[in-house]
Amino acid sequence: MSVAELKEKHKAATGTLNTLRERLRDRRSQLLDTDVASYAKAQGKTPVAFGPTDLVCCRILQGHTGKVYSLDWTPEKNRIVSASQDGRLIVWNALTSQKTHAIKLPCAWVMTCAFSPTGLSVACGGLDSVCSVFDLNTPLDKDGNLPVSRTLTGHKGYVSCCQYVADDDTRLITGSGDQTCVLWDITTGLRTSVFGGEYQSGHTADVSSVSINGSNSRIFVSGSCDATARLWDTRVASRAVRTFYGHEGDVNSVKFFPDGNRFGTGSDDGTCRLFDIRTGHQLQVYTPHQQKGDSVTSNPSVTSIAFSVSGRLLFTSYSNGDVFVWDTLLAEVVLNLGTLQNSHEARVSCLGLSADGSALCTGSWDTSLKIWAFGGHRTVI
């Protein structure tokens, strides 16, 4: 069989696959006769009463000289690590706004950072295609810098995201521009499992985000520039458990719902979506109100998402500087931090909720981070 004939067969097979995929999507749409918000409204549910006094900017963390790209809280809620285009990681005391560590990185082009479960180490990755781990208790070198304690090498593209496995400082999952995710053993510096890549069920474009299931640490979800999210089981690296479709742009952020049975996504198409991992169905789309005549592509990109402790609220940051607080049940925006005093002056690139749900931190291209405190009973929403 000639090369031309093979190309023709491949083209025909691809066309058949796309047709079957569209038929499957149509069939799923027919079966899903409602969404979460429609059902909740039919049951007489009302939006959460949430106003500007319920989430107030209480601290501004200033110290970076470049765009802030990533942040993460420690489980004990007292510290935050942030990564910036200035080539530094800064560890902050969230209660006093003081810097406890300013770490000069081997590569200035950092894209992600994460605290270990014990808070004793931090990890980061970027355009150097490696994940660097720092032990915060290691003495400084002769130049006054914190040395790298472990370098995780093996990705063939930039490292876009990383997250430690819960209750285990020795295991870490990374996502990369090489279209794969990797589970690492930090003690040995070796890859335990690779997800995607040569496997057909893997992503077909850069991986941009990962989220580990808080109820079952063997399960994680990844978001990609191929406009899909994929569910993985660390015990079966050879194939994705399920692929989730629906977005029309890069999936920039994924985050598990508190119960572990669902997860949220945020995309360049301007929407967030809620998926059920058990059925594979899309449960809800969170779309900002559009002006008359606007197209979907005119919506600002979603850069990062997080759920409240109960899951009733969804926090989403956007490329235009907005930060929406959604009522997840009714798919309604109950507050926009971008309209409040002390809001960011540029793209909000990342956000994260403290472990106890008492505070939200946002990071921006304006070089600052802001901590927003919940008032009174709002800590349990």
Stockholm file with secondary structure:
# STOCKHOLM 1.0

chainA/1-381         MSVAELKEKHKAATGTLNTLRERLRDRRSQLLDTDVASYAKAQGKTPVAFGPTDLVCCRILQGHTGKVYSLDWTPEKNRIVSASQDGRLIVWNALTSQKTHAIKLPCAWVMTCAFSPTGLSVACGGLDSVCSVFDLNTPLDKDGNLPVSRTLTGHKGYVSCCQYVADDDTRLITGSGDQTCVLWDITTGLRTSVFGGEYQSGHTADVSSVSINGSNSRIFVSGSCDATARLWDTRVASRAVRTFYGHEGDVNSVKFFPDGNRFGTGSDDGTCRLFDIRTGHQLQVYTPHQQKGDSVTSNPSVTSIAFSVSGRLLFTSYSNGDVFVWDTLLAEVVLNLGTLQNSHEARVSCLGLSADGSALCTGSWDTSLKIWAFGGHRTVI
#=GR chainA/1-381 SS CCHHHHHHHHHHHHHHHHHHHHHHHHHHHHHCCCCHHHHHHHTTCCCCCCCGGGEEEEEEECCCSSCEEEEEECTTSSEEEEEETTSEEEEEETTTCCEEEEEECSSSCEEEEEECTTSSEEEEEETTSEEEEEETTSCCCTTSCCCCSEEEECCSSCEEEEEECTTCTTEEEEEETTSEEEEEETTTTEEEEEEETTSTTSCSSCEEEEEECSSCTTEEEEEETTSCEEEEETTBTTSCSEEECCCSSCEEEEEECTTSSEEEEEETTSCEEEEETTTCCEEEEECCCCCTTCCGGGSCCEEEEEECSSSSEEEEEETTSCEEEEETTTTEEEEEGGGSTTCCSSCEEEEEECTTSSEEEEEETTSCEEEEEECGGGGGC
#=GC SS_cons         CCHHHHHHHHHHHHHHHHHHHHHHHHHHHHHCCCCHHHHHHHTTCCCCCCCGGGEEEEEEECCCSSCEEEEEECTTSSEEEEEETTSEEEEEETTTCCEEEEEECSSSCEEEEEECTTSSEEEEEETTSEEEEEETTSCCCTTSCCCCSEEEECCSSCEEEEEECTTCTTEEEEEETTSEEEEEETTTTEEEEEEETTSTTSCSSCEEEEEECSSCTTEEEEEETTSCEEEEETTBTTSCSEEECCCSSCEEEEEECTTSSEEEEEETTSCEEEEETTTCCEEEEECCCCCTTCCGGGSCCEEEEEECSSSSEEEEEETTSCEEEEETTTTEEEEEGGGSTTCCSSCEEEEEECTTSSEEEEEETTSCEEEEEECGGGGGC
//
